[in-house]
Amino acid sequence: MTNNKLTTIYNSLIINEDTTTTKKITKLIKEHGKLNIIETINNDKDIIQKINTLKPDIIFLDVIINNTSSFDIIKKTKVSPKTLFIFITKEREFALKAFDHFAFDFLLDSFKKERFFTCLDRAIQYKEKENLYTIQHNLDNFLGIVNRQKTKTGNPLHGKKLTIKSRNKIIFLNIESIKYISSSGYYIEIYTTEDKKFLLRESLSNIINRLNSNLFIRIHRSTIINSNLIDEVIISNYGETDVKINDGKTFRVSRSYKKDFQEVVGV
């Protein structure tokens, strides 16, 4: 059994006509200890109503229930898009169709304990990340409302914050402390004047929108710099442009962004 830290207990619903499979799932969920089973359904004509009423976070279900395709049942439910569906069945041929219906996982009913626990761990980690993203999104909205209110009342807008998820914390980072941001693949790295670095799974375009400040200039498809920290702009005989910030680090301004950069800094 795993030892992941967990602050939220997620509710699960088991829907399976095979009592042996239902008992096996129930036993392992209880042994795993990190999900709450709100109900098990073996043969109930009101499955759709039950799902809509109980609103489970995770549903374990067979592909055929009461001679009805569970895919048709899913279409008729009103569950949250965040609900995870984990199919457990003996019908191997339905795997592709299950993932077409946004299945989180698909297990044959002969699954091993280790495989099931891996599935549960992945589902819980997914829900926890989803919750943290929601918290960060709500914080961004809250800060946006506060900043707009300050603007309406005529107060100067100082110290705007950027919310950053760091492990189990949400950090409010003053955007003026950001020196530069670089991207690599699906990740960005934020470097600050306090010599701190934050790694985020986010696009450079998205972080620019979240910053929403003319303090930052994009000089390359993979680089944003804080314009207040520019010490020098160096233009070579070959027409190449470099920019040096106050910690001595130098960046090349790409041709695609050179014109915009020169207009902003007035060179």
Backbone hydrogen bonds, N-H to C=O, Kabsch-Sander energy under -0.5 kcal/mol:
donor,donor_aa,acceptor,acceptor_aa,energy
10,Y,8,T,-0.6
10,Y,34,K,-0.8
12,S,36,N,-3.5
13,L,58,I,-2.0
14,I,39,E,-2.1
15,I,13,L,-0.5
15,I,60,F,-3.4
16,N,14,I,-0.5
16,N,41,I,-2.3
19,T,17,E,-0.8
22,T,18,D,-2.3
23,K,19,T,-2.5
24,K,20,T,-2.0
25,I,21,T,-2.6
26,T,22,T,-2.7
27,K,23,K,-2.6
28,L,24,K,-2.1
29,I,25,I,-2.5
30,K,26,T,-2.2
31,E,27,K,-2.0
32,H,28,L,-2.7
33,G,29,I,-2.2
36,N,10,Y,-2.8
37,I,35,L,-0.5
38,I,12,S,-2.6
38,I,36,N,-0.8
39,E,12,S,-0.8
41,I,14,I,-3.4
42,N,40,T,-0.5
47,I,44,D,-0.8
50,K,46,D,-2.6
51,I,47,I,-2.8
52,N,48,I,-2.5
53,T,49,Q,-2.3
54,L,50,K,-2.9
55,K,51,I,-2.2
57,D,11,N,-1.9
58,I,11,N,-1.9
59,I,84,L,-3.1
60,F,13,L,-3.0
61,L,59,I,-0.6
61,L,86,I,-2.1
62,D,15,I,-1.5
65,I,68,T,-3.1
68,T,65,I,-1.7
70,S,63,V,-2.7
72,D,69,S,-0.6
73,I,69,S,-1.6
74,I,70,S,-2.5
75,K,71,F,-1.7
76,K,72,D,-1.1
76,K,73,I,-0.6
77,T,73,I,-0.8
77,T,74,I,-1.0
83,T,80,S,-2.0
84,L,57,D,-2.6
86,I,59,I,-3.1
86,I,84,L,-0.5
87,F,85,F,-0.6
87,F,105,D,-2.3
88,I,61,L,-2.2
89,T,107,L,-2.2
92,R,90,K,-1.4
94,F,91,E,-1.6
95,A,92,R,-1.7
98,A,94,F,-2.3
99,F,95,A,-1.8
100,D,96,L,-1.7
101,H,97,K,-1.1
101,H,98,A,-0.5
102,F,99,F,-1.4
103,A,98,A,-1.6
104,F,85,F,-3.0
105,D,85,F,-1.1
107,L,87,F,-3.2
109,D,89,T,-1.7
111,F,108,L,-1.8
116,F,112,K,-2.0
117,F,113,K,-2.5
118,T,114,E,-2.1
119,C,115,R,-1.9
120,L,116,F,-2.4
121,D,117,F,-2.8
122,R,118,T,-2.3
123,A,119,C,-2.3
124,I,120,L,-2.6
125,Q,121,D,-2.6
126,Y,122,R,-2.3
127,K,123,A,-2.2
128,E,124,I,-2.5
129,K,125,Q,-2.3
130,E,126,Y,-2.2
131,N,127,K,-2.3
132,L,128,E,-2.2
133,Y,129,K,-2.4
134,T,130,E,-2.0
135,I,131,N,-2.3
136,Q,132,L,-2.5
137,H,133,Y,-2.7
138,N,134,T,-2.5
139,L,135,I,-2.3
140,D,136,Q,-2.4
141,N,137,H,-2.2
142,F,138,N,-2.5
143,L,139,L,-2.9
144,G,140,D,-2.2
145,I,141,N,-2.2
146,V,142,F,-2.4
147,N,143,L,-2.8
148,R,144,G,-2.4
149,Q,145,I,-2.2
150,K,146,V,-2.2
151,T,147,N,-2.0
152,K,148,R,-2.3
153,T,149,Q,-1.9
154,G,151,T,-1.0
155,N,150,K,-1.8
158,H,156,P,-1.1
162,L,173,L,-2.7
164,I,171,I,-2.5
166,S,164,I,-0.6
166,S,169,K,-2.7
169,K,166,S,-1.9
171,I,164,I,-3.5
171,I,169,K,-0.5
173,L,162,L,-3.0
173,L,171,I,-0.9
174,N,172,F,-0.5
175,I,160,K,-2.5
177,S,174,N,-1.8
178,I,175,I,-1.5
179,K,191,Y,-2.9
180,Y,191,Y,-1.2
181,I,224,I,-2.7
182,S,189,E,-2.1
183,S,222,S,-2.0
184,S,187,Y,-2.8
187,Y,184,S,-1.8
188,I,200,L,-2.6
189,E,182,S,-3.1
190,I,198,F,-2.7
191,Y,180,Y,-2.5
191,Y,189,E,-0.5
192,T,196,K,-2.2
193,T,177,S,-2.6
195,D,192,T,-1.5
198,F,190,I,-2.1
200,L,188,I,-2.5
200,L,198,F,-0.5
202,E,200,L,-1.3
207,I,203,S,-1.9
208,I,204,L,-1.9
209,N,205,S,-1.7
210,R,206,N,-2.1
211,L,207,I,-2.3
212,N,208,I,-2.4
216,F,213,S,-1.1
217,I,225,I,-2.5
219,I,217,I,-0.6
219,I,223,T,-1.5
220,H,223,T,-1.3
223,T,220,H,-1.5
224,I,181,I,-2.5
225,I,217,I,-2.6
226,N,179,K,-2.4
227,S,215,L,-2.8
227,S,225,I,-0.7
229,L,226,N,-1.7
230,I,227,S,-1.2
231,D,244,K,-3.1
232,E,244,K,-1.9
234,I,242,D,-3.1
235,I,233,V,-0.5
236,S,234,I,-0.6
236,S,240,E,-2.7
239,G,236,S,-1.6
241,T,253,V,-0.6
242,D,234,I,-3.1
243,V,251,F,-2.7
244,K,232,E,-2.8
245,I,249,K,-2.4
246,N,229,L,-1.9
248,G,245,I,-2.3
251,F,243,V,-2.7
253,V,241,T,-3.1
254,S,219,I,-2.5
254,S,252,R,-0.6
257,Y,254,S,-1.0
258,K,254,S,-0.9
259,K,255,R,-0.6
261,F,257,Y,-2.3
262,Q,258,K,-2.8
263,E,259,K,-1.9
264,V,260,D,-2.0
265,V,261,F,-2.5
266,G,262,Q,-1.4
267,V,262,Q,-1.7
